[in-house]
Amino acid sequence: MKQVTVLAPAKLNLTLDVVGLEPNGYHSLDMIMQTIDLYEQITLRKSMWLNLRLPGSRVPANDSNTAIKAALAFFHYTGLLAGVDIEIRKTVPVRAGMAGGSADAAGVLVGLNALYDARLSMSELCMLGAQIGADVPFALLGGTARVKGVGDLMKALPPCPDCTFVICMPQAGISTPKAFARYDQMGSSVHPNGDRAEQAIRQQDIVALAREMQNALEESSESQHNQPIRQLLDENGALASLMTGSGAAVFGIFDCPQKAQQAADALRKNYTQVYIQKPCRGGARVVVPKKEKR
């Protein structure tokens, strides 16, 4: 095998609460996370060198990129004296709270594991992913999950009830460190009940789930776009609307595809990055392995 292609899905936070502070200074979270069918496409080819290309993207292809960090972590852990040429076709908005960078890292780990037949377990991949970013283990696991701590404690849940998400990305992104710093200063009046949200998923009750969907970081994001986007979503039939992650993307959840399309059309009058997506099962996965020709 000389080449593999991986699809790595974006995520949404159906709930997000800040529940404490870890000894290392990181915030302890309680979240319900969901992967969606918006994918980064990552192609990996065997090489003697380590190269990264991001055609059409403004994201820097340097050593700070999560894809490079993932490749270095993989080669260090396995001891393989090898390299890889990485090409990422990005579709997930940047600084959106949708874990596009984490998806890239997860895709590289999964792809290298297949490309070099390393046979690392999911536990090993998640351990490597946690060294790169808090959302990487979930990007590997995917689906619907209750995630606690700093992203290291994950509990798989039954699939999300059937629904449609409409996601809107404002022109400007939000800095995660700044959002948390502001949270430390101002706190939040919003604290979702993760237990009730989890129970709604287990009962496949989309209306009950929508009632519990909140994000404790939304007030500290200070985005001027959140409320206008949420208002349009709500006016067009969203069961709930909120910001995902630390922002800046805002989404609504719909039980009617026609209403979702109506909301997307309304948003596109003012915003260029609007997406209609469905929940998906699983995380980053190899989809197009190309075997060597004989």
C-alpha positions as CSV (number, residue, x, y, z in Angstrom):
1,M,0.0,0.0,0.0
2,K,1.5,3.3,-1.1
3,Q,-1.4,5.6,-0.4
4,V,-4.6,5.9,1.7
5,T,-7.4,8.4,1.8
6,V,-9.1,9.3,5.1
7,L,-12.4,11.1,5.8
8,A,-12.4,12.9,9.1
9,P,-15.7,14.4,10.3
10,A,-16.3,17.8,12.0
11,K,-18.1,17.9,15.4
12,L,-20.7,19.9,17.2
13,N,-21.2,20.4,20.9
14,L,-24.8,19.5,21.7
15,T,-24.0,20.6,25.3
16,L,-20.9,22.2,26.9
17,D,-20.4,23.0,30.5
18,V,-17.3,24.2,32.4
19,V,-17.3,22.2,35.7
20,G,-13.9,23.0,37.2
21,L,-10.2,23.6,36.8
22,E,-7.7,20.8,36.5
23,P,-4.4,20.9,38.5
24,N,-2.5,21.7,35.3
25,G,-4.6,24.8,34.8
26,Y,-6.9,23.4,32.0
27,H,-10.6,23.7,32.4
28,S,-12.6,20.6,33.2
29,L,-15.6,20.2,30.9
30,D,-18.7,18.1,30.6
31,M,-19.9,17.9,27.0
32,I,-22.1,15.9,24.7
33,M,-20.3,15.8,21.3
34,Q,-21.6,14.7,17.9
35,T,-19.8,14.1,14.6
36,I,-21.5,15.3,11.4
37,D,-21.2,14.5,7.8
38,L,-18.9,17.4,6.9
39,Y,-15.5,15.8,6.3
40,E,-11.9,16.8,5.9
41,Q,-10.3,14.7,3.1
42,I,-6.8,13.6,4.0
43,T,-4.6,11.7,1.5
44,L,-1.3,10.2,2.8
45,R,1.4,8.8,0.6
46,K,4.6,7.0,1.7
47,S,7.7,9.2,1.5
48,M,11.2,9.5,2.8
49,W,10.2,13.0,4.0
50,L,7.5,14.7,6.0
51,N,5.5,17.1,3.9
52,L,2.1,18.8,4.2
53,R,0.0,20.5,1.6
54,L,-3.3,22.3,2.1
55,P,-4.5,23.3,-1.3
56,G,-6.9,26.2,-1.3
57,S,-6.5,26.8,2.5
58,R,-5.0,29.7,4.4
59,V,-4.1,27.4,7.3
60,P,-0.3,27.4,7.7
61,A,1.4,24.1,6.6
62,N,4.1,24.3,9.2
63,D,5.3,22.4,12.3
64,S,2.5,24.0,14.4
65,N,-0.1,22.3,12.3
66,T,-1.9,19.4,14.0
67,A,-1.4,17.1,11.0
68,I,2.4,17.5,11.3
69,K,2.2,17.0,15.1
70,A,0.2,13.8,14.6
71,A,2.7,12.4,12.1
72,L,5.6,13.1,14.4
73,A,3.8,11.6,17.4
74,F,3.1,8.4,15.3
75,F,6.6,7.9,14.0
76,H,8.1,8.6,17.5
77,Y,5.8,6.1,19.2
78,T,6.1,3.3,16.6
79,G,9.9,3.9,16.0
80,L,9.3,3.7,12.2
81,L,12.1,5.4,10.2
82,A,9.8,6.7,7.5
83,G,8.0,9.7,6.3
84,V,4.7,10.7,4.7
85,D,3.4,13.2,2.2
86,I,0.1,14.6,3.5
87,E,-2.5,16.5,1.5
88,I,-5.6,17.9,3.2
89,R,-8.6,19.2,1.4
90,K,-10.2,21.3,4.1
91,T,-14.0,21.8,4.2
92,V,-14.4,22.5,8.0
93,P,-14.3,26.2,8.9
94,V,-11.3,27.4,10.8
95,R,-11.6,28.7,14.4
96,A,-15.3,27.6,14.3
97,G,-15.4,25.3,17.3
98,M,-16.0,22.4,14.9
99,A,-12.6,20.6,15.5
100,G,-11.3,20.8,12.0
101,G,-7.7,20.7,13.2
102,S,-8.4,17.8,15.5
103,A,-10.1,16.0,12.6
104,D,-6.9,16.5,10.6
105,A,-4.8,15.0,13.4
106,A,-7.1,12.1,13.8
107,G,-7.1,11.4,10.1
108,V,-3.3,11.4,9.9
109,L,-3.1,9.0,12.9
110,V,-5.7,6.6,11.4
111,G,-4.2,6.9,7.9
112,L,-0.6,6.2,9.0
113,N,-1.8,3.3,11.0
114,A,-3.2,1.8,7.9
115,L,-0.5,2.9,5.5
116,Y,2.3,1.4,7.5
117,D,0.3,-1.5,8.9
118,A,1.2,-0.5,12.4
119,R,-1.8,-2.2,14.0
120,L,-2.1,0.3,16.8
121,S,-5.2,-0.1,18.9
122,M,-7.9,2.7,19.3
123,S,-6.6,3.2,22.8
124,E,-3.1,3.8,21.5
125,L,-4.3,6.1,18.9
126,C,-6.4,8.1,21.4
127,M,-3.3,8.3,23.7
128,L,-1.3,9.8,20.9
129,G,-4.2,12.1,20.0
130,A,-4.5,13.4,23.5
131,Q,-0.9,14.7,23.2
132,I,-1.9,16.8,20.2
133,G,-5.2,18.3,21.3
134,A,-8.2,17.8,23.6
135,D,-10.6,17.0,20.8
136,V,-8.4,14.6,18.9
137,P,-9.5,11.4,20.9
138,F,-13.2,12.2,20.2
139,A,-12.3,12.9,16.5
140,L,-11.0,9.3,16.5
141,L,-13.9,7.8,18.3
142,G,-16.7,9.9,16.7
143,G,-20.4,9.3,16.8
144,T,-22.3,10.6,19.9
145,A,-20.4,10.7,23.2
146,R,-20.4,12.2,26.6
147,V,-16.9,13.8,27.0
148,K,-15.5,14.9,30.4
149,G,-12.3,16.2,31.9
150,V,-10.1,17.8,29.2
151,G,-11.4,15.5,26.5
152,D,-9.8,12.4,27.9
153,L,-12.8,10.8,29.5
154,M,-15.2,9.5,26.8
155,K,-18.4,7.5,27.0
156,A,-20.0,6.3,23.8
157,L,-23.7,7.0,23.6
158,P,-26.4,5.6,21.3
159,P,-26.7,7.4,18.0
160,C,-28.2,10.9,18.1
161,P,-32.0,11.0,17.3
162,D,-32.7,11.6,13.6
163,C,-32.3,15.3,12.9
164,T,-30.8,17.9,10.6
165,F,-28.2,20.6,11.6
166,V,-27.9,24.0,10.0
167,I,-24.6,25.6,10.8
168,C,-23.5,29.2,10.1
169,M,-20.0,30.4,10.4
170,P,-19.5,34.2,10.8
171,Q,-16.7,35.9,8.9
172,A,-14.5,36.1,12.0
173,G,-13.3,33.2,14.1
174,I,-12.9,33.1,17.9
175,S,-9.7,32.4,19.9
176,T,-10.3,29.4,22.2
177,P,-7.8,30.7,24.9
178,K,-9.4,34.1,24.9
179,A,-12.9,32.6,25.3
180,F,-11.8,30.6,28.3
181,A,-10.0,33.6,29.8
182,R,-13.1,35.7,29.5
183,Y,-15.1,32.8,31.0
184,D,-12.8,32.9,34.0
185,Q,-13.5,36.6,34.4
186,M,-17.3,36.7,33.9
187,G,-18.5,33.1,34.3
188,S,-21.8,32.1,32.7
189,S,-25.5,32.2,33.5
190,V,-25.9,29.0,31.4
191,H,-25.0,25.5,32.7
192,P,-26.5,22.6,30.7
193,N,-27.6,19.4,32.5
194,G,-25.6,16.7,30.8
195,D,-27.4,13.9,32.6
196,R,-30.8,15.0,31.2
197,A,-29.3,15.5,27.7
198,E,-27.8,12.0,27.8
199,Q,-31.1,10.5,28.9
200,A,-32.9,12.2,26.1
201,I,-30.4,10.7,23.6
202,R,-30.9,7.3,25.2
203,Q,-34.7,7.7,24.8
204,Q,-34.3,9.0,21.3
205,D,-36.3,12.1,22.3
206,I,-35.2,14.9,20.0
207,V,-37.5,17.5,21.7
208,A,-36.2,16.7,25.2
209,L,-32.6,16.8,23.9
210,A,-33.2,20.3,22.3
211,R,-34.4,21.6,25.7
212,E,-31.0,20.7,27.2
213,M,-28.8,22.1,24.5
214,Q,-26.7,24.9,25.9
215,N,-23.1,26.2,25.9
216,A,-21.5,27.7,28.9
217,L,-18.9,29.5,26.8
218,E,-21.4,31.3,24.6
219,E,-21.6,34.4,26.7
220,S,-17.8,34.7,27.1
221,S,-17.3,34.4,23.3
222,E,-18.6,38.0,23.0
223,S,-19.4,37.3,19.3
224,Q,-21.7,39.9,17.9
225,H,-23.0,37.4,15.4
226,N,-24.4,34.8,17.8
227,Q,-27.7,36.4,18.6
228,P,-28.7,37.4,15.0
229,I,-27.9,33.9,13.7
230,R,-29.7,32.2,16.5
231,Q,-32.8,34.4,16.0
232,L,-32.9,33.5,12.3
233,L,-32.6,29.8,13.1
234,D,-35.3,30.0,15.8
235,E,-37.6,32.0,13.6
236,N,-37.3,29.3,10.9
237,G,-38.2,26.3,13.1
238,A,-35.0,25.3,15.0
239,L,-35.8,23.2,18.1
240,A,-32.7,24.8,19.7
241,S,-29.8,27.0,18.6
242,L,-26.4,27.6,20.2
243,M,-22.7,28.1,19.6
244,T,-20.5,25.1,19.2
245,G,-17.3,24.7,21.2
246,S,-15.6,28.0,21.9
247,G,-17.1,29.4,18.7
248,A,-17.5,31.0,16.4
249,A,-19.9,28.7,14.5
250,V,-23.6,28.7,15.5
251,F,-26.0,25.9,14.7
252,G,-29.6,24.9,15.0
253,I,-31.2,21.5,15.3
254,F,-34.2,20.6,13.2
255,D,-36.7,17.7,13.1
256,C,-37.9,18.8,9.7
257,P,-35.5,18.9,6.7
258,Q,-37.8,21.4,4.9
259,K,-37.5,23.8,7.8
260,A,-33.7,23.3,7.9
261,Q,-33.5,24.2,4.2
262,Q,-35.7,27.3,4.8
263,A,-33.4,28.4,7.7
264,A,-30.3,27.9,5.6
265,D,-31.8,30.0,2.7
266,A,-32.5,32.8,5.2
267,L,-29.0,32.7,6.6
268,R,-27.4,32.7,3.1
269,K,-28.8,36.2,2.5
270,N,-26.2,37.5,5.1
271,Y,-23.6,34.8,5.5
272,T,-21.5,32.9,3.0
273,Q,-20.6,29.8,5.1
274,V,-23.8,28.0,5.8
275,Y,-24.0,24.2,6.0
276,I,-26.9,21.7,6.1
277,Q,-25.5,18.5,7.7
278,K,-26.7,15.2,9.4
279,P,-25.2,13.4,12.4
280,C,-22.9,10.6,11.5
281,R,-21.5,7.6,13.3
282,G,-17.8,7.0,13.8
283,G,-14.7,9.2,13.6
284,A,-11.9,9.4,11.1
285,R,-11.8,6.4,8.8
286,V,-9.8,5.1,5.8
287,V,-12.1,5.0,2.7
288,V,-9.9,4.6,-0.4
289,P,-6.9,2.4,0.1
290,K,-4.9,2.2,-3.1
291,K,-2.8,-1.0,-3.4
292,E,0.4,-1.2,-5.2
293,K,0.2,-2.3,-8.8
294,R,2.0,-5.6,-9.5
